[in-house]
């Protein structure tokens, strides 16, 4: 298992414990982006932005 797969697994565990953890959704989105799973990454980043509209990472590149 590579780094981004581990990051994704970790983010999923955190989200399972706290679905409103914006940082975990950002981490999930970035891992998915690195894995080339762009549509899923956008969904994760949109969720993070919905939880924390002030999160700058979710607005980067838009």
C-alpha positions as CSV (number, residue, x, y, z in Angstrom):
1,X,0.0,0.0,0.0
2,X,1.4,3.4,-1.0
3,X,1.4,6.7,0.8
4,X,-1.8,8.0,-0.7
5,X,-3.7,4.8,-0.2
6,X,-2.7,5.0,3.5
7,X,-3.7,8.7,3.7
8,X,-7.1,7.8,2.2
9,X,-7.6,4.9,4.6
10,X,-6.7,7.1,7.6
11,X,-9.0,9.9,6.4
12,X,-11.8,7.4,6.0
13,X,-11.3,6.2,9.6
14,X,-11.4,9.7,11.0
15,X,-14.5,10.5,8.9
16,X,-16.2,7.3,10.2
17,X,-15.6,8.6,13.8
18,X,-16.4,12.3,13.1
19,X,-18.2,13.0,9.8
20,X,-18.0,16.8,10.4
21,X,-14.2,16.8,10.5
22,X,-13.4,19.2,7.6
23,X,-9.6,18.5,7.8
24,X,-10.3,14.7,7.3
25,X,-12.4,15.5,4.2
26,X,-9.6,17.7,2.9
27,X,-7.0,15.0,3.5
28,X,-9.3,12.5,1.7
29,X,-9.8,14.8,-1.2
30,X,-6.0,15.4,-1.6
31,X,-5.3,11.7,-1.4
32,X,-7.9,11.0,-4.0
33,X,-6.5,13.7,-6.2
34,X,-3.0,12.2,-6.0
35,X,-4.5,8.8,-6.9
36,X,-6.1,10.3,-10.0
37,X,-9.6,9.9,-8.7
38,X,-10.6,13.5,-9.5
39,X,-14.4,13.3,-9.3
40,X,-14.3,11.7,-5.9
41,X,-11.7,14.2,-4.8
42,X,-14.0,17.1,-5.8
43,X,-16.8,15.5,-3.8
44,X,-14.6,15.2,-0.7
45,X,-13.4,18.8,-1.0
46,X,-17.0,20.0,-1.5
47,X,-18.0,18.2,1.7
48,X,-15.1,19.9,3.5
49,X,-16.2,23.3,2.2
50,X,-19.8,22.6,3.3
51,X,-18.5,21.9,6.8
52,X,-16.0,24.7,7.0
53,X,-16.7,27.4,4.4
54,X,-13.6,29.3,5.6
55,X,-11.3,26.4,4.7
56,X,-8.9,27.9,2.1
57,X,-7.7,24.5,0.8
58,X,-11.1,23.7,-0.6
59,X,-11.2,26.9,-2.7
60,X,-7.7,26.6,-4.1
61,X,-7.7,26.0,-7.9
62,X,-11.3,26.9,-8.4
